[in-house]
Amino acid sequence: CLVPFAYLIVLELTASLPAALLAAFILIFDTGCITISQYILLDPVLMFFIMGAVHSMARFNSQKNRPFSASWWFWLAITGINLGGALGVKFVGVFVILLA
């Protein structure tokens, strides 16, 4: 489920379909990502929350022209939920909060 997140993040940030497809294609064949997803560790869950936080931050930043609208509040709340999930999974998630 990291591949769709990578596709959506790159599409939101660049608005380029070839770039988004390339990012998704590269992530599909990343052996490190494939290997880490086979172990029963917290890292795949942490990567899910981090990718979700980056995606929701990108969507939140795209709402800067409409502050305090329903979609602005929605993406702000989803960003907070994902950051809280990343922090809850591992304390390493605090670095994502520093990114925001």
For each residue, the residues with C-beta under 8 A, 3 or more apart:
1: 4 5 48
2: 5 6 27 33 47 48 51
3: 6 7 24 27 28
4: 1 7 8 24
5: 1 2 8 9 48 51 52 54 55
6: 2 3 9 10 23 24 27 51
7: 3 4 10 11 20 21 23 24
8: 4 5 11 12 20 55
9: 5 6 12 13 23 51 54 55 58
10: 6 7 13 14 16 19 20 22 23 24
11: 7 8 14 15 16 17 19 20
12: 8 9 15 55 58 59 62
13: 9 10 58
14: 10 11 19 20
15: 11 12
16: 10 11 19 20
17: 11 20 21
18: 21 22
19: 10 11 14 16 22 23
20: 7 8 10 11 14 16 17 23 24
21: 7 17 18 24 25
22: 10 18 19 25 26
23: 6 7 9 10 19 20 26 27
24: 3 4 6 7 10 20 21 27 28
25: 21 22 28 29
26: 22 23 29 30
27: 2 3 6 23 24 30 33
28: 3 24 25
29: 25 26
30: 26 27 33 34
31: 34 35
32: 35 36
33: 2 27 30 36 37 47
34: 30 31 37 38
35: 31 32 38 39
36: 32 33 39 41 43 44 47
37: 33 34 44
38: 34 35
39: 35 36 43
40:
41: 36 44
42: 45 46 89 90
43: 36 39 46 47
44: 36 37 41 47 48
45: 42 48 49 89
46: 42 43 49 50 86 89 90 92 93
47: 2 33 36 43 44 50 51
48: 1 2 5 44 45 51 52
49: 45 46 52 53 82 83 85 86 89 93 96
50: 46 47 53 54 82 86 93 96
51: 2 5 6 9 47 48 54 55
52: 5 48 49 55 56 78 82 85
53: 49 50 56 57 79 82 83 86 96 100
54: 5 9 50 51 57 58 96 99
55: 5 8 9 12 51 52 58 59
56: 52 53 59 60 75 78 79 82
57: 53 54 60 61 79 99 100
58: 9 12 13 54 55 61 62
59: 12 55 56 62 63 75 78
60: 56 57 63 72 75 76 78 79
61: 57 58 64
62: 12 58 59
63: 59 60 66 67 69 71 72 75
64: 61 67
65:
66: 63 69 71 72
67: 63 64 72
68: 72 73
69: 63 66 72 73
70: 73 74
71: 63 66 74 75
72: 60 63 66 67 68 69 75 76
73: 68 69 70 76 77
74: 70 71 77 78
75: 56 59 60 63 71 72 78 79
76: 60 72 73 79 80
77: 73 74 80 81
78: 52 56 59 60 74 75 81 82
79: 53 56 57 60 75 76 82 83 100
80: 76 77 83 84
81: 77 78 84 85
82: 49 50 52 53 56 78 79 85 86
83: 49 53 79 80 86 87 93 96 97 100
84: 80 81 87 88
85: 49 52 81 82 88 89 93
86: 46 49 50 53 82 83 89 90 92 93 96 97
87: 83 84 91 93 94 96 97
88: 84 85 93
89: 42 45 46 49 85 86 93
90: 42 46 86 93
91: 87 94
92: 46 86 95
93: 46 49 50 83 85 86 87 88 89 90 96 97
94: 87 91 97 98
95: 92 98 99
96: 49 50 53 54 83 86 87 93 99 100
97: 83 86 87 93 94 100
98: 94 95
99: 54 57 95 96
100: 53 57 79 83 96 97
